[in-house]
């Protein structure tokens, strides 16, 4: 609509309402609640003036994009260095890598600042009642601009600031959003602790009330806001009740995945059907008489194309781009550079026993290790029970060799891209490991993977996956990228690091570096939100729409089994359920004993399994109970706020100790069927029998 008409129309309406018939003697000039001339627009070029006190709020926001016909979304993120948060050394977060994106994370942390808001009094959907966000009159909503459908979200204030410091309003998606889609955030009828309605800021009031203006910086935004008001009116939301609204576009699948898919596809094509080059460095045999469940440990290296910018592909490396084009794809280091990536394989005694007749049923399984672990972490569990060989490589980017790089990142988020870049190389490394397993010229022909009679120690042509904790956060991504996995087990699984981190009991240590580096309490969650779109190139969050459906080109669609503990203090249940909901898995039912979940409706939108064996994706929820048992504390429920839960027994890892879980995996890796290992009750572990109760720290041993 013509800008002059937009400015004149409200004035015409006001003049008409102030006149009486043809009697112009009663005419009085209109009055407005805000004088546009008083609004500070000095930073309007790179800050959203509707929340000018915090430059990048509200976030994410299409204001911080530009039109770009070359991208699938038609947009390109366009942050200005002038608007970026600065650390204590006054160094602004570098925008180059963020601005390569054509939208924002599909699990974006949505941020605004609303002084003195009382979320309970407002009636906003909370972590215990996300379903309230779907109500037509919900005060805080997220609307799909294309369909008008409300999205499952919940709201909270950041609890990390010290008393008296400002708190960001944080909105979380309860399920991954769609890629390449526009969404509208709605804040309406917000009230403070006294129950009084909170009035919007001056700039937004100009748009909401259609106040005429001669301020170019305001008028440049008016048409867009009128479009938002029109879209919201179509779904029953009226402009005069709004505190604030804005829109954002999610990143395309192509922008998230193109780099690593290019690395995968060109590298596998380079093999021309042959197995990757394998070097065996050591073999250690053990006997059952020694009481060992692992019969052989093999260590070696696999030669993998190197797409990082250093010859060693070591910590701190970046992807190697040949140009500054924001859509450039990684190139091999110096054209044909490779790197020898260490691996380790543990072969169970059961695999040796099974191979003796020359017809083995043993399965090869790639294991993804936990947070800042290494390839040796987690290989000691379950191989004997499942009759398997477990092979692993370090998850470069988040392994123990990357600790020093992570400390650098926490001091200056400009360095953040080193993490997802090296993780993308790690995915390629593990794909080459799986290729060595399935290729008939790979591990199968090596004597180290045969018994003394020359019998193969694992079934040829097949490889599965088992992620553990962080290995499941990234294991979802690896599963989406893998051309080989049929069945993936994700133990202790969740997604969206921006959601996981503040609630994790390991965050306190890293916060000692991060918070002093970015001391502004409102900027701290913004920093995590800013990097999430880059993190999505490795986090399952970015691949959520392609792990269990809509497979990526060249990937095999895998079936997924998740084991999730109640009371996990490292990976919050909310992040776990976000993944379960997004991957559309079904849950064992009953999932819990009454009272063992904080939500009004536990496991909202996670449908129950109705028939076993279950032919589909599944999750088993494991509970150790609220009571002290066998020398350990009881398990507390999840905290309602966004702080670490560091009280009572931490169940992180508990499902790994349950024999029944491994027996279930053994069947799953062979058939894809999920069998019932918990019967007609919930899944209990560590001696808990399902007796209802509440965790009482006073009675802990």
C-alpha positions as CSV (number, residue, x, y, z in Angstrom):
1,X,0.0,0.0,0.0
2,X,1.2,3.5,-0.8
3,X,3.0,5.0,2.3
4,X,1.2,8.3,2.0
5,X,-2.2,6.6,2.1
6,X,-1.1,4.6,5.1
7,X,-0.2,7.8,7.0
8,X,-3.4,9.6,5.9
9,X,-6.0,6.9,6.6
10,X,-5.8,6.9,10.4
11,X,-6.0,10.7,10.4
12,X,-9.1,10.6,8.2
13,X,-10.8,8.1,10.6
14,X,-10.0,10.3,13.6
15,X,-11.2,13.5,11.9
16,X,-14.5,11.8,10.9
17,X,-15.1,10.6,14.5
18,X,-14.4,14.1,15.8
19,X,-16.8,15.9,13.5
20,X,-20.6,16.2,13.9
21,X,-22.5,16.3,10.7
22,X,-21.5,19.4,8.7
23,X,-20.7,21.4,11.8
24,X,-17.0,22.1,11.5
25,X,-17.2,24.5,14.5
26,X,-16.8,21.5,16.8
27,X,-13.7,20.3,15.1
28,X,-10.7,19.5,17.4
29,X,-7.2,18.2,16.4
30,X,-6.6,14.5,17.1
31,X,-4.4,13.5,20.0
32,X,-2.2,10.5,20.1
33,X,-0.6,8.6,23.0
34,X,2.9,8.8,21.4
35,X,4.7,11.6,19.6
36,X,6.7,9.8,16.9
37,X,9.2,12.7,16.9
38,X,10.4,11.8,20.4
39,X,11.4,8.2,19.5
40,X,15.1,7.6,19.2
41,X,15.8,6.2,15.8
42,X,19.5,6.7,15.7
43,X,20.2,3.0,15.6
44,X,17.2,2.0,13.4
45,X,19.5,0.8,10.6
46,X,20.8,-2.1,12.6
47,X,18.5,-2.4,15.6
48,X,14.8,-3.2,15.8
49,X,13.4,0.1,17.2
50,X,10.4,-1.7,18.8
51,X,12.8,-2.9,21.5
52,X,15.6,-0.5,21.1
53,X,17.0,-0.9,24.6
54,X,18.3,-4.3,23.5
55,X,19.5,-4.0,20.0
56,X,18.8,-7.5,18.6
57,X,15.5,-7.9,20.4
58,X,13.0,-9.2,19.6
59,X,14.8,-12.3,18.3
60,X,14.8,-14.1,15.8
61,X,13.5,-11.5,13.5
62,X,13.1,-10.9,9.8
63,X,14.2,-7.4,10.4
64,X,17.7,-8.8,10.5
65,X,17.5,-10.3,7.1
66,X,17.8,-9.0,3.5
67,X,16.2,-10.2,0.3
68,X,18.3,-12.8,-1.6
69,X,16.8,-14.5,-4.6
70,X,19.7,-17.0,-4.6
71,X,18.5,-18.8,-1.4
72,X,15.7,-21.3,-1.0
73,X,13.9,-19.0,1.4
74,X,14.5,-15.8,-0.6
75,X,16.2,-14.3,2.5
76,X,19.7,-14.0,3.9
77,X,20.5,-13.2,7.5
78,X,22.0,-9.7,7.7
79,X,23.2,-8.7,11.1
80,X,25.4,-5.6,11.3
81,X,28.6,-5.7,13.3
82,X,27.3,-2.5,15.0
83,X,24.4,-4.3,16.6
84,X,26.1,-7.4,17.8
85,X,26.7,-8.2,21.5
86,X,30.2,-7.5,22.7
87,X,32.3,-9.3,25.3
88,X,34.2,-7.8,28.2
89,X,37.1,-7.0,25.9
90,X,34.6,-5.0,23.7
91,X,34.9,-7.5,20.8
92,X,31.6,-7.8,18.9
93,X,30.5,-11.3,17.8
94,X,31.6,-11.7,14.2
95,X,28.7,-11.8,11.8
96,X,30.3,-13.5,8.8
97,X,29.3,-17.1,9.5
98,X,25.9,-16.2,11.0
99,X,25.1,-14.2,7.9
100,X,25.6,-17.2,5.6
101,X,22.3,-18.6,6.8
102,X,19.0,-18.0,4.9
103,X,16.9,-18.0,8.0
104,X,16.9,-18.9,11.7
105,X,17.0,-22.1,13.6
106,X,13.9,-24.4,13.5
107,X,14.3,-24.7,17.2
108,X,15.0,-21.0,17.7
109,X,15.0,-19.5,21.2
110,X,12.6,-16.6,20.8
111,X,13.5,-13.6,23.0
112,X,12.0,-10.3,24.0
113,X,12.2,-8.0,27.0
114,X,9.1,-7.1,28.9
115,X,9.8,-5.2,32.1
116,X,7.9,-6.5,35.1
117,X,5.9,-9.1,33.3
118,X,4.2,-11.7,35.5
119,X,3.8,-14.9,33.3
120,X,1.4,-16.6,35.8
121,X,-0.9,-13.6,36.0
122,X,-0.7,-13.2,32.3
123,X,-1.7,-16.8,31.8
124,X,1.1,-17.7,29.4
125,X,1.7,-21.3,28.5
126,X,4.4,-22.8,30.8
127,X,6.7,-25.8,30.9
128,X,4.0,-27.6,32.8
129,X,1.2,-26.7,30.4
130,X,2.4,-26.2,26.9
131,X,-1.0,-27.0,25.5
132,X,-2.3,-23.7,26.7
133,X,-0.3,-22.1,23.9
134,X,-2.7,-23.6,21.4
135,X,-5.7,-21.7,22.8
136,X,-7.1,-19.0,20.5
137,X,-6.8,-16.3,23.2
138,X,-3.4,-17.4,24.5
139,X,-1.4,-14.3,25.5
140,X,1.8,-15.7,23.9
141,X,1.5,-17.5,20.6
142,X,3.5,-18.6,17.6
143,X,1.6,-18.6,14.3
144,X,2.5,-20.3,11.1
145,X,2.1,-17.4,8.7
146,X,1.3,-19.8,5.8
147,X,-1.4,-21.9,7.4
148,X,-2.5,-19.8,10.4
149,X,-1.9,-22.7,12.7
150,X,-0.8,-22.2,16.2
151,X,2.5,-23.9,17.3
152,X,3.3,-25.6,20.5
153,X,5.4,-23.3,22.6
154,X,6.0,-22.3,26.2
155,X,7.3,-19.2,28.0
156,X,9.6,-18.5,30.9
157,X,11.8,-15.7,32.3
158,X,15.5,-16.4,32.4
159,X,16.4,-17.3,36.0
160,X,20.1,-17.0,35.6
161,X,20.5,-13.3,36.3
162,X,21.2,-12.1,39.8
163,X,18.5,-10.5,41.9
164,X,17.7,-7.1,40.5
165,X,19.2,-7.8,37.1
166,X,16.9,-7.7,34.0
167,X,15.5,-11.0,32.8
168,X,14.8,-11.9,29.2
169,X,11.5,-13.3,28.2
170,X,12.3,-16.7,26.6
171,X,9.9,-18.6,24.3
172,X,10.6,-22.2,23.4
173,X,9.1,-24.3,20.7
174,X,7.7,-27.6,22.0
175,X,8.4,-29.3,18.6
176,X,10.8,-28.5,15.8
177,X,9.4,-26.0,13.4
178,X,9.3,-26.6,9.6
179,X,12.3,-25.5,7.5
180,X,12.0,-22.5,5.2
181,X,8.8,-21.3,6.9
182,X,7.7,-17.9,8.2
183,X,6.3,-17.6,11.7
184,X,4.7,-14.8,13.6
185,X,5.2,-14.3,17.3
186,X,2.3,-12.8,19.3
187,X,2.5,-11.1,22.7
188,X,-0.8,-9.7,23.8
189,X,-2.7,-8.8,27.0
190,X,0.4,-9.0,29.1
191,X,0.1,-8.0,32.8
192,X,2.5,-7.2,35.6
193,X,2.5,-8.6,39.1
194,X,-0.3,-6.2,40.1
195,X,-2.5,-7.4,37.3
196,X,-2.2,-4.2,35.3
197,X,-1.9,-4.4,31.6
198,X,1.6,-3.6,30.3
199,X,1.6,-1.0,27.7
200,X,3.7,-1.5,24.5
201,X,6.8,0.6,23.7
202,X,6.6,3.8,21.9
203,X,7.7,2.6,18.5
204,X,5.3,-0.3,18.4
205,X,2.5,1.9,19.6
206,X,3.0,4.1,16.6
207,X,2.3,1.0,14.4
208,X,-0.4,-0.5,16.5
209,X,-2.4,2.7,16.8
210,X,-1.6,3.8,13.2
211,X,-0.2,7.1,14.5
212,X,0.8,9.3,11.6
213,X,4.5,10.0,11.3
214,X,7.0,12.0,9.3
215,X,9.9,9.9,10.7
216,X,11.4,7.9,7.7
217,X,12.8,5.2,10.0
218,X,9.3,4.5,11.4
219,X,7.6,4.7,8.0
220,X,10.0,2.2,6.5
221,X,8.5,-0.4,8.9
222,X,4.8,0.5,8.7
223,X,3.8,-1.5,5.7
224,X,5.3,-4.6,7.2
225,X,3.5,-4.2,10.5
226,X,0.2,-3.6,8.7
227,X,0.8,-6.9,6.9
228,X,1.4,-8.6,10.3
229,X,-1.8,-7.0,11.8
230,X,-3.8,-8.2,8.8
231,X,-2.5,-11.8,9.1
232,X,-3.2,-11.9,12.8
233,X,-6.7,-10.5,12.3
234,X,-7.4,-13.5,10.0
235,X,-6.8,-15.8,13.0
236,X,-8.8,-13.7,15.5
237,X,-6.0,-11.6,17.0
238,X,-6.7,-7.9,17.1
239,X,-4.1,-5.3,17.0
240,X,-5.4,-3.2,19.9
241,X,-4.6,-6.0,22.3
242,X,-1.0,-6.5,21.1
243,X,2.0,-5.7,23.2
244,X,4.4,-6.7,20.4
245,X,4.4,-8.9,17.3
246,X,7.2,-9.8,14.9
247,X,8.0,-12.5,12.4
248,X,10.9,-14.6,11.4
249,X,11.8,-17.2,8.7
250,X,13.4,-20.5,9.5
251,X,16.5,-21.7,7.7
252,X,16.1,-24.0,4.7
253,X,17.1,-27.6,4.8
254,X,19.6,-26.9,2.0
255,X,21.4,-24.2,4.0
256,X,21.7,-26.4,7.0
257,X,22.8,-29.6,5.2
258,X,24.5,-28.7,1.9
259,X,28.0,-28.5,3.3
260,X,28.2,-31.9,5.0
261,X,26.2,-33.6,2.2
262,X,28.7,-32.2,-0.3
263,X,31.6,-33.5,1.8
264,X,29.9,-36.9,2.1
265,X,28.9,-37.4,-1.5
266,X,32.1,-36.2,-3.1
267,X,34.2,-38.3,-0.7
268,X,32.2,-41.5,-1.2
269,X,32.3,-40.9,-5.0
270,X,36.0,-40.7,-4.7
271,X,36.2,-44.2,-3.3
272,X,34.7,-45.5,-6.6
273,X,33.1,-48.4,-4.8
274,X,36.2,-49.5,-2.9
275,X,36.7,-49.5,0.8
276,X,38.5,-46.6,2.5
277,X,42.2,-47.2,3.4
278,X,42.5,-48.8,6.8
279,X,45.6,-49.2,8.9
280,X,45.7,-51.5,11.9
281,X,48.0,-50.2,14.7
282,X,47.3,-52.7,17.5
283,X,45.4,-55.8,18.4
284,X,44.9,-57.0,22.0
285,X,43.2,-60.4,22.6
286,X,41.5,-61.3,25.8
287,X,40.1,-64.6,26.9
288,X,36.8,-65.5,28.6
289,X,38.8,-67.3,31.3
290,X,40.2,-63.9,32.3
291,X,36.6,-62.8,33.0
292,X,36.6,-60.4,30.1
293,X,33.4,-59.8,28.1
294,X,35.5,-58.2,25.3
295,X,37.5,-60.7,23.3
296,X,39.6,-58.4,21.2
297,X,40.4,-54.7,21.0
298,X,41.5,-53.3,17.7
299,X,42.9,-49.9,17.1
300,X,43.8,-48.3,13.8
301,X,43.2,-45.4,11.5
302,X,41.0,-44.7,8.4
303,X,42.1,-42.3,5.7
304,X,39.4,-39.7,5.2
305,X,39.3,-36.6,2.9
306,X,40.0,-33.5,4.9
307,X,37.7,-30.6,4.4
308,X,39.1,-28.5,7.2
309,X,41.6,-25.6,6.7
310,X,44.6,-27.2,8.4
311,X,46.6,-30.3,7.4
312,X,46.0,-32.0,10.7
313,X,42.2,-31.0,10.9
314,X,42.9,-30.4,14.6
315,X,41.0,-28.5,17.2
316,X,40.1,-24.9,16.2
317,X,40.1,-25.8,12.5
318,X,37.4,-24.3,10.2
319,X,35.8,-25.7,7.1
320,X,38.0,-24.9,4.0
321,X,36.1,-22.6,1.6
322,X,37.5,-21.6,-1.7
323,X,35.6,-18.3,-1.9
324,X,33.7,-15.7,0.2
325,X,30.4,-16.7,-1.5
326,X,28.0,-17.3,1.4
327,X,26.8,-20.5,-0.3
328,X,30.3,-21.8,-1.0
329,X,30.8,-25.5,-0.3
330,X,33.8,-26.9,1.5
331,X,36.8,-27.9,-0.5
332,X,39.4,-30.6,0.3
333,X,42.5,-29.2,2.0
334,X,45.0,-28.3,-0.8
335,X,42.8,-30.1,-3.3
336,X,43.4,-33.7,-2.2
337,X,44.3,-33.5,1.4
338,X,43.4,-36.4,3.7
339,X,43.7,-37.2,7.4
340,X,44.2,-40.5,9.2
341,X,41.4,-40.7,11.8
342,X,41.9,-43.0,14.7
343,X,39.2,-45.7,15.5
344,X,38.8,-48.5,18.0
345,X,36.7,-51.6,17.8
346,X,35.8,-53.9,20.7
347,X,34.7,-57.4,19.7
348,X,32.7,-59.3,22.3
349,X,33.4,-62.8,23.5
350,X,29.9,-63.6,22.2
351,X,30.9,-62.6,18.7
352,X,33.8,-65.1,18.8
353,X,31.5,-67.9,20.1
354,X,28.9,-67.1,17.4
355,X,31.5,-67.1,14.6
356,X,32.8,-70.5,15.4
357,X,30.3,-72.3,13.0
358,X,31.1,-69.9,10.2
359,X,27.7,-68.3,10.2
360,X,27.8,-65.3,12.6
361,X,24.8,-63.2,13.7
362,X,27.0,-60.7,15.4
363,X,26.3,-57.1,14.5
364,X,28.7,-54.2,13.9
365,X,27.5,-51.1,15.8
366,X,29.1,-47.6,15.7
367,X,29.1,-45.9,19.1
368,X,28.9,-42.2,19.6
369,X,30.5,-41.1,22.9
370,X,29.3,-38.6,25.5
371,X,30.1,-35.0,26.3
372,X,33.8,-34.2,25.8
373,X,34.6,-37.9,25.8
374,X,36.6,-39.9,23.3
375,X,36.4,-43.1,21.2
376,X,37.1,-45.3,24.1
377,X,34.2,-43.9,26.1
378,X,31.1,-46.1,26.4
379,X,32.5,-49.1,24.5
380,X,32.5,-51.3,27.6
381,X,28.7,-51.5,27.9
382,X,26.4,-54.1,26.2
383,X,28.6,-55.7,23.6
384,X,28.4,-59.1,25.2
385,X,24.7,-59.0,25.8
386,X,23.9,-57.9,22.3
387,X,26.5,-60.1,20.5
388,X,28.1,-57.2,18.8
389,X,31.3,-55.4,17.9
390,X,31.3,-51.8,18.9
391,X,33.5,-49.3,16.9
392,X,34.0,-45.7,17.6
393,X,35.8,-42.5,16.6
394,X,36.2,-39.2,18.5
395,X,33.4,-36.8,17.9
396,X,35.7,-34.0,16.7
397,X,34.5,-30.6,17.8
398,X,33.1,-31.9,21.1
399,X,35.7,-34.5,22.2
400,X,38.2,-34.2,25.1
401,X,40.8,-32.8,22.6
402,X,38.5,-29.8,22.0
403,X,38.3,-28.6,25.6
404,X,40.7,-25.7,25.1
405,X,38.9,-24.6,22.0
406,X,35.6,-24.5,23.9
407,X,37.1,-22.3,26.5
408,X,38.2,-19.9,23.7
409,X,34.6,-20.0,22.4
410,X,33.1,-19.1,25.7
411,X,35.2,-16.0,26.0
412,X,34.4,-14.9,22.4
413,X,31.5,-16.4,20.5
414,X,33.1,-15.2,17.3
415,X,35.1,-18.4,17.5
416,X,32.0,-20.6,17.7
417,X,32.0,-21.8,14.1
418,X,35.0,-24.0,14.9
419,X,32.8,-26.3,16.8
420,X,30.1,-27.2,14.1
421,X,32.7,-27.1,11.4
422,X,34.9,-29.7,13.0
423,X,31.8,-31.7,13.9
424,X,30.8,-31.9,10.2
425,X,34.2,-33.4,9.5
426,X,33.5,-35.8,12.4
427,X,30.3,-36.9,10.6
428,X,32.3,-37.7,7.5
429,X,34.9,-39.6,9.5
430,X,32.2,-41.8,11.0
431,X,30.5,-42.3,7.6
432,X,33.9,-43.6,6.4
433,X,34.1,-45.9,9.4
434,X,30.7,-47.3,8.6
435,X,31.8,-47.7,4.9
436,X,34.8,-49.7,6.1
437,X,32.4,-52.0,8.0
438,X,29.8,-52.6,5.2
439,X,32.2,-52.6,2.2
440,X,33.1,-56.1,1.2
441,X,36.8,-55.0,0.8
442,X,36.9,-53.3,4.2
443,X,37.1,-54.8,7.7
444,X,35.6,-58.1,6.5
445,X,38.8,-59.1,4.7
446,X,41.2,-58.1,7.4
447,X,42.4,-61.0,9.6
448,X,42.0,-58.8,12.7
449,X,38.3,-59.0,12.2
450,X,38.3,-62.8,11.8
451,X,38.7,-65.6,14.3
452,X,41.7,-68.0,14.1
453,X,39.8,-70.1,11.5
454,X,39.2,-67.2,9.2
455,X,35.5,-66.8,10.1
456,X,34.1,-63.3,10.0
457,X,33.3,-61.9,13.4
458,X,30.4,-59.8,12.3
459,X,27.6,-60.0,9.7
460,X,28.7,-58.4,6.4
461,X,27.1,-55.4,4.8
462,X,25.3,-54.2,7.9
463,X,26.1,-51.5,10.4
464,X,23.9,-49.9,13.1
465,X,24.3,-47.0,15.6
466,X,24.2,-46.5,19.3
467,X,24.6,-42.9,20.6
468,X,25.2,-42.2,24.2
469,X,24.3,-38.8,25.6
470,X,26.1,-36.2,23.4
471,X,26.5,-39.1,21.0
472,X,22.8,-39.1,20.7
473,X,22.4,-35.3,20.3
474,X,24.8,-35.6,17.4
475,X,23.7,-39.2,16.6
476,X,20.4,-38.0,15.3
477,X,22.3,-35.9,12.8
478,X,24.6,-38.7,11.9
479,X,21.6,-40.9,11.4
480,X,20.0,-38.4,9.1
481,X,23.3,-38.3,7.1
482,X,24.1,-42.0,7.1
483,X,23.7,-44.0,3.9
484,X,24.1,-47.2,5.9
485,X,22.2,-47.2,9.3
486,X,19.0,-49.3,9.3
487,X,18.4,-48.9,13.1
488,X,19.7,-46.3,15.4
489,X,19.6,-46.4,19.2
490,X,19.8,-43.0,20.9
491,X,20.4,-43.4,24.6
492,X,20.0,-40.4,26.9
493,X,18.9,-38.4,23.8
494,X,17.7,-34.9,23.4
495,X,18.3,-31.9,21.1
496,X,18.7,-28.2,20.9
497,X,21.8,-27.1,22.8
498,X,20.4,-23.7,23.6
499,X,17.7,-25.5,25.6
500,X,19.9,-28.1,27.1
501,X,22.8,-26.0,28.3
502,X,21.3,-23.7,31.0
503,X,19.5,-26.6,32.7
504,X,22.5,-28.9,32.7
505,X,24.5,-29.5,35.9
506,X,27.7,-29.3,33.8
507,X,26.9,-25.7,32.7
508,X,27.9,-24.2,36.1
509,X,31.6,-24.9,35.2
510,X,31.4,-23.4,31.7
511,X,29.3,-20.5,32.9
512,X,32.3,-19.4,35.0
513,X,33.9,-18.4,31.7
514,X,30.8,-17.4,29.7
515,X,29.0,-15.1,32.1
516,X,32.0,-12.8,32.9
517,X,32.8,-12.7,29.2
518,X,29.2,-11.5,28.5
519,X,28.2,-9.8,31.7
520,X,24.9,-8.3,30.5
521,X,22.3,-10.7,31.8
522,X,19.9,-10.2,28.9
523,X,22.6,-10.7,26.3
524,X,23.6,-14.1,27.8
525,X,20.6,-16.1,26.4
526,X,20.9,-14.0,23.2
527,X,24.4,-15.3,22.7
528,X,23.2,-18.9,22.9
529,X,20.3,-18.1,20.6
530,X,22.5,-16.4,18.0
531,X,24.8,-19.5,17.6
532,X,22.0,-22.0,17.5
533,X,21.5,-21.7,13.7
534,X,25.2,-22.4,13.2
535,X,25.0,-25.2,15.8
536,X,22.1,-26.7,13.9
537,X,24.5,-27.8,11.2
538,X,25.6,-30.4,13.7
539,X,22.8,-30.6,16.4
540,X,19.9,-33.0,15.8
541,X,17.8,-29.9,16.2
542,X,18.7,-28.8,12.7
543,X,18.0,-32.2,11.1
544,X,14.8,-33.0,13.1
545,X,12.6,-33.0,10.0
546,X,14.8,-35.6,8.2
547,X,15.8,-38.1,10.8
548,X,12.7,-40.3,10.9
549,X,10.9,-39.0,7.8
550,X,11.6,-37.0,4.6
551,X,15.1,-38.5,4.2
552,X,17.9,-36.4,2.8
553,X,19.1,-37.3,-0.7
554,X,21.6,-40.1,-0.5
555,X,20.7,-41.1,3.1
556,X,19.0,-44.3,4.3
557,X,15.9,-43.7,6.4
558,X,16.6,-45.2,9.8
559,X,14.3,-46.5,12.5
560,X,15.0,-44.9,15.9
561,X,14.8,-46.3,19.4
562,X,15.3,-43.9,22.3
563,X,16.1,-44.7,26.0
564,X,15.3,-41.6,28.2
565,X,15.8,-41.5,32.0
566,X,13.6,-39.6,34.3
567,X,15.7,-37.3,36.5
568,X,18.5,-36.7,34.1
569,X,20.5,-33.8,35.4
570,X,22.8,-33.4,32.3
571,X,20.2,-33.6,29.6
572,X,16.9,-32.2,30.7
573,X,13.6,-34.1,30.1
574,X,12.2,-31.1,28.2
575,X,15.0,-31.3,25.6
576,X,14.5,-35.1,25.5
577,X,10.8,-34.7,24.9
578,X,11.4,-32.0,22.3
579,X,13.3,-34.6,20.3
580,X,10.8,-37.3,20.9
581,X,7.9,-35.0,19.8
582,X,9.9,-33.8,16.8
583,X,10.9,-37.2,15.6
584,X,7.3,-38.5,16.1
585,X,8.3,-41.5,18.1
586,X,5.8,-43.5,20.2
587,X,6.3,-44.2,23.9
588,X,5.9,-47.3,26.0
589,X,2.7,-47.1,27.9
590,X,2.3,-46.6,30.8
591,X,5.4,-44.4,30.7
592,X,5.5,-43.3,34.3
593,X,4.0,-43.8,37.8
594,X,1.5,-41.1,38.6
595,X,3.2,-38.0,40.0
596,X,6.5,-38.6,38.3
597,X,6.2,-35.8,35.7
598,X,5.9,-32.1,36.1
599,X,3.4,-31.6,33.3
600,X,-0.3,-31.3,33.6
601,X,-0.4,-33.6,30.6
602,X,2.7,-35.8,30.6
603,X,4.3,-36.6,27.2
604,X,2.0,-34.2,25.3
605,X,1.8,-35.1,21.7
606,X,3.9,-38.2,22.1
607,X,1.5,-41.0,21.3
608,X,1.6,-44.4,23.2
609,X,2.6,-47.7,21.6
610,X,-0.6,-49.8,21.4
611,X,0.8,-53.1,20.1
612,X,4.1,-55.1,20.6
613,X,6.3,-55.9,18.8
614,X,6.2,-52.3,17.7
615,X,7.2,-51.7,14.0
616,X,8.2,-48.1,14.2
617,X,10.2,-45.4,16.2
618,X,9.9,-45.7,19.9
619,X,11.0,-44.3,23.3
620,X,11.3,-46.0,26.6
621,X,11.2,-43.8,29.7
622,X,13.2,-45.3,32.6
623,X,12.6,-44.3,36.3
624,X,14.8,-45.0,39.4
625,X,12.1,-43.7,41.7
626,X,11.9,-40.9,44.3
627,X,13.2,-43.0,47.2
628,X,16.7,-43.7,48.5
629,X,17.6,-47.2,47.3
630,X,20.8,-49.3,47.3
631,X,22.9,-46.5,48.8
632,X,21.8,-43.7,46.5
633,X,19.5,-40.8,46.8
634,X,16.1,-40.6,45.3
635,X,15.5,-39.0,41.9
636,X,13.9,-35.5,41.9
637,X,11.6,-34.3,39.2
638,X,12.7,-31.7,36.7
639,X,12.9,-28.1,37.9
640,X,10.2,-25.7,36.7
641,X,12.8,-23.0,36.1
642,X,15.7,-22.9,33.8
643,X,18.5,-23.7,36.3
644,X,20.6,-26.8,36.7
645,X,19.1,-29.6,38.8
646,X,21.9,-30.7,41.1
647,X,20.0,-32.4,43.9
648,X,19.5,-36.1,44.5
649,X,20.4,-39.0,42.2
650,X,21.5,-38.1,38.7
651,X,20.0,-40.8,36.4
652,X,22.1,-39.7,33.4
653,X,23.4,-43.0,32.2
654,X,21.0,-45.2,34.2
655,X,19.5,-46.9,31.2
656,X,22.9,-48.0,30.1
657,X,23.0,-50.3,33.2
658,X,19.7,-52.0,32.5
659,X,20.2,-55.5,31.0
660,X,16.6,-55.5,29.6
661,X,17.5,-52.4,27.6
662,X,20.4,-54.2,26.0
663,X,18.3,-57.2,25.3
664,X,15.8,-54.9,23.5
665,X,18.6,-53.4,21.5
666,X,19.8,-56.8,20.4
667,X,16.5,-57.5,18.8
668,X,16.1,-54.0,17.4
669,X,19.5,-54.0,15.7
670,X,18.6,-57.3,13.9
671,X,14.9,-56.9,13.1
672,X,13.9,-53.3,13.6
673,X,11.2,-54.5,16.0
674,X,10.8,-52.9,19.4
675,X,9.8,-55.7,21.9
676,X,8.2,-55.1,25.2
677,X,10.8,-55.4,28.0
678,X,8.8,-53.6,30.7
679,X,5.5,-55.5,30.6
680,X,2.3,-53.8,31.7
681,X,4.0,-51.3,33.8
682,X,6.4,-48.4,33.3
683,X,10.2,-49.1,32.8
684,X,11.9,-49.2,36.3
685,X,15.6,-49.4,37.0
686,X,18.0,-49.6,39.9
687,X,15.7,-51.6,42.1
688,X,12.7,-49.2,42.0
689,X,9.4,-51.1,42.0
690,X,7.0,-48.3,41.0
691,X,5.8,-47.3,44.4
692,X,4.4,-43.7,44.1
693,X,6.0,-41.0,46.2
694,X,7.8,-37.7,46.2
695,X,11.6,-37.2,46.5
696,X,12.4,-36.0,50.0
697,X,16.0,-34.7,50.4
698,X,15.6,-34.7,54.2
699,X,15.4,-38.5,54.1
700,X,18.2,-39.1,51.7
701,X,21.1,-41.2,53.0
